[in-house]
């Protein structure tokens, strides 16, 4: 009985840490500047550049984390990691990982980022990766973060749902966020 109570308490603590991280992530998105949200290009309209956005988001998150008991890693290459060698993502490089390096029991969150013009195939791949990391690499939660303006936010949520349905991906441990505009916090859409 004592073991079950200990596991329940541990799960409660992890859930609270995940909620805290999601709050920090929301704050960090609100601080991503316009030049990182859409890259100005000489002689052309500004362009969404996912890697640039991710680097700035990483910087803003590092500033926000303070004494948070997890490390933030960006594009950590899983190539050669013994836990990933035989899985479907042996050379994956998640956009962001929130974890304690060197420990498989202190993995908090995996974050994948896409621009608003993302195609369904890319959504499917990221949702599968997020779910696999949660189910097989002990991450407590996944985050699928879309940034950029869309005409109809409901259609974006529908596109994500359809991608999940097509791959039979359960979204219960995946938080889907949309960072619509510079200066705003990313909002949960699923």
C-alpha positions as CSV (number, residue, x, y, z in Angstrom):
1,X,0.0,0.0,0.0
2,X,2.8,2.4,0.9
3,X,4.4,1.9,-2.5
4,X,1.1,2.9,-4.3
5,X,0.9,6.0,-2.2
6,X,4.5,6.8,-3.0
7,X,3.9,6.4,-6.7
8,X,0.8,8.5,-6.6
9,X,2.7,11.3,-4.8
10,X,5.6,11.1,-7.3
11,X,3.1,11.3,-10.2
12,X,1.5,14.3,-8.6
13,X,4.9,16.0,-8.2
14,X,5.8,15.3,-11.9
15,X,2.4,16.6,-13.1
16,X,2.9,19.8,-11.1
17,X,6.5,20.2,-12.6
18,X,5.0,19.7,-16.1
19,X,2.4,22.4,-15.4
20,X,5.1,24.7,-14.1
21,X,7.2,24.1,-17.3
22,X,4.2,24.7,-19.5
23,X,3.6,28.0,-17.7
24,X,7.3,28.9,-18.3
25,X,7.0,27.9,-21.9
26,X,4.0,30.2,-22.4
27,X,5.9,33.1,-20.8
28,X,9.0,32.4,-23.0
29,X,6.9,32.4,-26.2
30,X,5.6,35.9,-25.3
31,X,9.2,37.2,-25.2
32,X,10.2,35.9,-28.7
33,X,10.8,39.1,-30.7
34,X,9.5,39.9,-34.2
35,X,12.9,39.3,-35.9
36,X,12.9,35.7,-34.6
37,X,9.2,35.1,-35.2
38,X,9.5,36.0,-38.9
39,X,13.0,36.7,-40.3
40,X,13.2,39.9,-42.3
41,X,14.6,39.2,-45.8
42,X,16.0,41.9,-48.0
43,X,13.8,42.4,-51.1
44,X,11.3,39.8,-50.0
45,X,8.5,39.4,-47.4
46,X,9.6,38.2,-43.9
47,X,9.8,34.4,-43.6
48,X,9.0,31.9,-40.9
49,X,12.3,30.1,-40.0
50,X,11.7,27.3,-37.5
51,X,15.3,26.9,-36.4
52,X,15.7,30.6,-35.7
53,X,12.4,30.6,-33.7
54,X,13.6,27.6,-31.7
55,X,16.9,29.1,-30.9
56,X,15.3,32.2,-29.5
57,X,12.7,30.2,-27.7
58,X,15.5,28.2,-26.1
59,X,17.2,31.4,-25.0
60,X,14.0,32.8,-23.5
61,X,13.3,29.5,-21.7
62,X,16.9,29.4,-20.3
63,X,16.2,32.8,-18.9
64,X,12.9,31.7,-17.4
65,X,14.0,28.4,-15.9
66,X,16.0,29.8,-13.0
67,X,16.1,27.1,-10.2
68,X,13.8,24.7,-12.1
69,X,15.2,21.1,-11.3
70,X,15.5,20.1,-15.0
71,X,18.0,21.0,-17.8
72,X,16.9,22.4,-21.1
73,X,18.6,20.8,-24.2
74,X,18.2,21.9,-27.8
75,X,18.4,19.5,-30.7
76,X,20.1,16.7,-28.7
77,X,21.1,14.1,-31.2
78,X,19.9,10.6,-30.1
79,X,22.2,8.9,-32.6
80,X,24.1,6.1,-30.9
81,X,22.0,6.4,-27.6
82,X,21.4,2.7,-26.6
83,X,17.8,3.3,-25.7
84,X,17.0,4.7,-29.2
85,X,19.1,2.4,-31.5
86,X,16.3,-0.2,-32.1
87,X,13.4,2.2,-32.0
88,X,11.7,4.2,-34.8
89,X,13.6,7.4,-34.0
90,X,17.3,6.3,-33.7
91,X,18.8,9.6,-35.1
92,X,16.1,12.0,-33.9
93,X,16.9,15.5,-32.7
94,X,13.9,16.8,-30.8
95,X,13.7,20.6,-30.9
96,X,13.8,20.9,-27.1
97,X,14.2,18.4,-24.2
98,X,13.5,19.1,-20.6
99,X,15.2,16.5,-18.5
100,X,18.1,15.5,-16.3
101,X,20.9,14.3,-18.6
102,X,22.2,10.8,-17.8
103,X,19.0,9.6,-16.2
104,X,16.0,7.9,-17.9
105,X,13.8,8.5,-14.9
106,X,14.0,12.3,-14.9
107,X,12.7,13.1,-18.4
108,X,10.0,15.8,-18.1
109,X,9.1,17.0,-21.6
110,X,9.9,16.8,-25.2
111,X,8.9,19.8,-27.4
112,X,8.5,19.8,-31.2
113,X,8.0,23.2,-33.0
114,X,6.5,23.8,-36.4
115,X,5.5,27.0,-38.3
116,X,1.8,27.5,-39.0
117,X,2.2,26.6,-42.6
118,X,3.1,23.0,-41.6
119,X,1.9,20.1,-43.7
120,X,-0.1,17.3,-42.2
121,X,2.8,14.8,-42.9
122,X,5.1,16.8,-40.7
123,X,2.5,17.0,-38.0
124,X,2.0,13.2,-38.1
125,X,5.7,12.6,-37.8
126,X,6.1,14.9,-34.8
127,X,3.1,13.6,-33.0
128,X,4.4,10.0,-33.5
129,X,7.8,11.1,-32.1
130,X,6.2,12.9,-29.1
131,X,4.1,9.9,-28.2
132,X,7.0,7.5,-28.7
133,X,9.2,9.5,-26.4
134,X,6.4,9.6,-23.7
135,X,5.7,5.8,-24.0
136,X,9.2,4.5,-24.5
137,X,11.7,7.0,-23.2
138,X,9.9,7.9,-20.0
139,X,9.1,11.6,-20.9
140,X,6.2,12.8,-18.8
141,X,4.7,14.9,-21.5
142,X,5.1,16.1,-25.1
143,X,4.4,19.5,-26.5
144,X,3.6,20.3,-30.1
145,X,4.0,24.0,-30.5
146,X,2.9,25.8,-33.7
147,X,3.9,29.4,-34.3
148,X,2.6,31.9,-36.8
149,X,-0.7,33.4,-37.9
150,X,-3.4,31.3,-39.4
151,X,-6.7,32.4,-40.9
152,X,-8.7,30.0,-38.8
153,X,-7.3,28.6,-35.5
154,X,-10.0,26.0,-35.4
155,X,-8.8,24.6,-38.7
156,X,-5.3,24.3,-37.2
157,X,-6.6,22.3,-34.3
158,X,-8.6,20.2,-36.8
159,X,-5.5,19.6,-38.9
160,X,-3.7,18.3,-35.8
161,X,-6.6,16.1,-34.8
162,X,-6.8,14.6,-38.3
163,X,-3.0,13.9,-38.2
164,X,-3.4,12.2,-34.9
165,X,-6.3,10.1,-36.1
166,X,-4.6,9.1,-39.2
167,X,-1.6,7.7,-37.2
168,X,-3.8,6.5,-34.3
169,X,-1.8,8.8,-32.0
170,X,-3.3,9.2,-28.6
171,X,-2.9,12.9,-27.6
172,X,-3.6,12.5,-23.9
173,X,0.0,13.2,-22.9
174,X,0.6,15.7,-25.7
175,X,-0.2,19.4,-25.2
176,X,-0.8,21.3,-28.5
177,X,-0.1,25.0,-28.3
178,X,-0.4,27.8,-30.9
179,X,1.8,30.9,-30.6
180,X,-0.2,33.2,-32.9
181,X,1.5,36.6,-32.7
182,X,4.6,38.3,-31.4
183,X,4.1,39.5,-27.8
184,X,1.4,37.0,-27.1
185,X,1.6,33.8,-25.0
186,X,1.2,30.5,-26.8
187,X,-2.3,29.2,-26.1
188,X,-3.5,25.6,-25.8
189,X,-5.5,24.5,-28.8
190,X,-5.8,20.8,-27.9
